[in-house]
Amino acid sequence: MNDLQGRIVVITGASSGIGAETVKILAQHGAHLVIGARRVDRMDALVSELGNIEGQVIVKQTDVTKQADIDSLIRTALDKFGRIDVLINNAGLMPLSFLSQTKVDEWEQMIDVNLKGVLYGIAAVIGPMKLQQSGHIINIASIAGHSVFATGSVYCATKHAVRALSEGLRQEEPHIRTTVISPGAVDTELPNAISDKRIGAATQEMYQQAISATKVAESIAWTMAQPANVDVNEIVIRPVSQSQ
Ligand SMILES: NC(=O)c1ccc[n+]([C@@H]2O[C@H](COP(=O)([O-])OP(=O)(O)OC[C@H]3O[C@@H](n4cnc5c(N)ncnc54)[C@H](OP(=O)(O)O)[C@@H]3O)[C@@H](O)[C@H]2O)c1
């Protein structure tokens, strides 16, 4: 994947799971990264683990529910590297519950992070990418953006929305590559946010079949490595045993 050498990449939700694995793979292939999440200690540890990458990965504390934080994340990439080639809107959370449990705070969190966070990311890069006449926006949706399951109503709604706005972006911006990555069960910290014990236990059980986050990260890197005139619009990747 020599094509990734020197690519300027910003990624949200880089402190764990799919985001952290993506940082590792892209850094190993010579990309320059500005990485954001709230847990700076986790991102610093990730950079130390990578070793010998002086200045190649910049850590920036970022809460994607704050537009100013995302603007600042993107500004850091532009100031340091002069352009931005790829934005990976990856931050997300999945506190599943039944609608009748009216966990309104969790609904709002999902809308703020999974949907508004992605929109803030697009808002921050679309101007610079239009000026460059190039760029690549990769949004991490889910197979929950393709179907709906009980306890996942709000999570699925946010992921359906991410797919819808990604398609709109693709149609509106012919110079910007637009990719949706829709994973099934992936072995990360994602189920930890489920506050209902029974739903949490059932989800952990279902996640016994989960695939490694490295596999999703590799699919992200593969879309980035395609020739400039090729836009991989969506990848669905899940455990072979996962029926839905
Ligand atoms: N794992 C799966 O089975 C699966 C399946 C389909 C889709 N996905 C999607 O994949 C993406 C990554 O999730 P994951 O599976 O890697 O889970 P994860 O290990 O829990 O990672 C989630 C990441 O999002 C970040 N995040 C959460 N709230 C944030 C906020 N307000 N501001 C900035 N960052 C925030 C977290 O960082 P901080 O807490 O440090 O801020 C963390 O780095 C999500 O969009 C998720 O919906 C995952």
The ligand as a Tripos MOL2 file, in Angstrom:
@<TRIPOS>MOLECULE
LIG
   48    52     1     0     0
SMALL
NO_CHARGES

@<TRIPOS>ATOM
      1 N1        -17.6970   -2.6800   17.0670 N.am      1 LIG1
      2 C1        -18.7130   -2.9440   16.2730 C.2       1 LIG1
      3 O1        -19.2840   -4.0570   16.3050 O.2       1 LIG1
      4 C2        -19.1740   -1.9210   15.2720 C.ar      1 LIG1
      5 C3        -20.0710   -2.3360   14.2920 C.ar      1 LIG1
      6 C4        -20.5510   -1.4060   13.3820 C.ar      1 LIG1
      7 C5        -20.1230   -0.0880   13.4600 C.ar      1 LIG1
      8 N2        -19.2540    0.2910   14.4280 N.ar      1 LIG1
      9 C6        -18.8750    1.7050   14.4870 C.3       1 LIG1
     10 O2        -17.4650    1.8140   14.4980 O.3       1 LIG1
     11 C7        -17.0970    3.0650   15.0930 C.3       1 LIG1
     12 C8        -15.9630    2.8250   16.0700 C.3       1 LIG1
     13 O3        -16.4500    2.0590   17.1590 O.3       1 LIG1
     14 P1        -15.6230    0.8620   17.8360 P.3       1 LIG1
     15 O4        -16.3350   -0.3750   17.5330 O.co2     1 LIG1
     16 O5        -14.1900    0.9760   17.4980 O.co2     1 LIG1
     17 O6        -15.8970    1.1680   19.3800 O.3       1 LIG1
     18 P2        -14.9840    1.7440   20.5520 P.3       1 LIG1
     19 O7        -13.8090    0.8730   20.7810 O.co2     1 LIG1
     20 O8        -15.9290    1.9680   21.6910 O.co2     1 LIG1
     21 O9        -14.4770    3.1390   19.9850 O.3       1 LIG1
     22 C9        -15.3060    4.2610   19.9250 C.3       1 LIG1
     23 C10       -14.4520    5.4870   19.7370 C.3       1 LIG1
     24 O10       -15.3210    6.6280   19.6530 O.3       1 LIG1
     25 C11       -14.8130    7.6260   20.4810 C.3       1 LIG1
     26 N3        -15.8390    8.5470   20.9630 N.ar      1 LIG1
     27 C12       -16.9870    8.2810   21.6160 C.ar      1 LIG1
     28 N4        -17.6080    9.4260   21.9510 N.ar      1 LIG1
     29 C13       -16.8230   10.4370   21.4940 C.ar      1 LIG1
     30 C14       -16.9060   11.8470   21.5340 C.ar      1 LIG1
     31 N5        -17.9420   12.4890   22.1260 N.pl3     1 LIG1
     32 N6        -15.9160   12.5640   20.9730 N.ar      1 LIG1
     33 C15       -14.8570   11.9390   20.3860 C.ar      1 LIG1
     34 N7        -14.7280   10.6230   20.3160 N.ar      1 LIG1
     35 C16       -15.6970    9.8800   20.8730 C.ar      1 LIG1
     36 C17       -14.1300    6.8950   21.6360 C.3       1 LIG1
     37 O11       -13.1190    7.7280   22.1900 O.3       1 LIG1
     38 P3        -13.1910    8.4930   23.6020 P.3       1 LIG1
     39 O12       -14.1130    7.7130   24.4910 O.co2     1 LIG1
     40 O13       -11.7670    8.4900   24.0610 O.co2     1 LIG1
     41 O14       -13.6880    9.8540   23.2740 O.co2     1 LIG1
     42 C18       -13.5130    5.7240   20.9050 C.3       1 LIG1
     43 O15       -12.2470    6.0730   20.4110 O.3       1 LIG1
     44 C19       -18.3710    3.6380   15.7180 C.3       1 LIG1
     45 O16       -18.9130    4.6290   14.8690 O.3       1 LIG1
     46 C20       -19.3010    2.4270   15.7570 C.3       1 LIG1
     47 O17       -20.6720    2.7930   15.7210 O.3       1 LIG1
     48 C21       -18.7570   -0.6000   15.3230 C.ar      1 LIG1
@<TRIPOS>BOND
     1     1     2 1
     2     2     3 2
     3     2     4 1
     4     4     5 ar
     5     4    48 ar
     6     5     6 ar
     7     6     7 ar
     8     7     8 ar
     9     8     9 1
    10     8    48 ar
    11     9    10 1
    12     9    46 1
    13    10    11 1
    14    11    12 1
    15    11    44 1
    16    12    13 1
    17    13    14 1
    18    14    15 2
    19    14    16 1
    20    14    17 1
    21    17    18 1
    22    18    19 2
    23    18    20 1
    24    18    21 1
    25    21    22 1
    26    22    23 1
    27    23    24 1
    28    23    42 1
    29    24    25 1
    30    25    26 1
    31    25    36 1
    32    26    27 ar
    33    26    35 ar
    34    27    28 ar
    35    28    29 ar
    36    29    30 ar
    37    29    35 ar
    38    30    31 1
    39    30    32 ar
    40    32    33 ar
    41    33    34 ar
    42    34    35 ar
    43    36    37 1
    44    36    42 1
    45    37    38 1
    46    38    39 2
    47    38    40 1
    48    38    41 1
    49    42    43 1
    50    44    45 1
    51    44    46 1
    52    46    47 1
@<TRIPOS>SUBSTRUCTURE
     1 LIG1         1 GROUP 0 **** ****
